[in-house]
Amino acid sequence: MHRRRNRLPDRRIRLIPVYAAVLSVAAGCGRPSAPDDAQARRVVERFLEQLRTGTVDAAWESTTADFKSDEGRDAFRRFVKGRPVLHQPLEFTTIKQVEVNGLARWEATLRPPAATQDAPGAVRVLIAQESGVWKVERLTTE
């Protein structure tokens, strides 16, 4: 006669990868949701470089869904075209982590190299995480 083998231990062993995956996802939820200063600068610099070099559509694609719903592609093109400050080199004056509606964001303020702190021409960029990628959520000019 065949003895019926208890398959319970086999099932437990097969579930180890599932448990490991669940634990790794849960552990990842505790990580900080904001990039470091250097990563935030790179996101902002890449976006502004795209605007400066005329690749406005690529810049628009690198924005959040909220940005896109508020600012359609054609409206964004007109906005950029009508802001000469976006077509020149800019320098960071401040970059800081901020909280918006309880979520971590980075806000950068930039100015043309010759501008003083009080001179017009400031550009503010707010970046937010969307689907694990940091993207531009807001762009304002003075």
Phi, psi and omega in degrees: 000144176276136173273138178283123183274137178285118183267001182303313179299324178297319179296320179297318180295319179293336180274353180303313178299326178294314178300318180298318179295317179297316179295321181292323176294315180297321179294325180292336180292339181272355180289155176297144183266007181246146177285169174282173183306315183295319179293319178299317178300318181297319179298313181295313181300316180298316179299311182291327176295321177297320178294315182298323183269003175087008177267063186295322180296321178295321178296316180298321178296336182270016179257166181286165177298324178297316178300313183296324180287329178281326187231095178299164184302313182294319177297322178295317177302315179296319179301311182295316181299325182274006181239091181303331181298333181282352182257011179233161178299144180232150177242144176292132170256323174213152169212127184212154175278134179229168177241128178235118182053039177080004181247143181287136177220166170239136179239127179243139173243130182229155178217158172299150184306325183277348184283145174269173181302325184267350182287149177294162178115012179286145176239131178242133180232128177248128178247148182221157179270131178224120181054040176080004181239136177278127184224162178285128179255333181209142176225123177227151176231155177249000000 
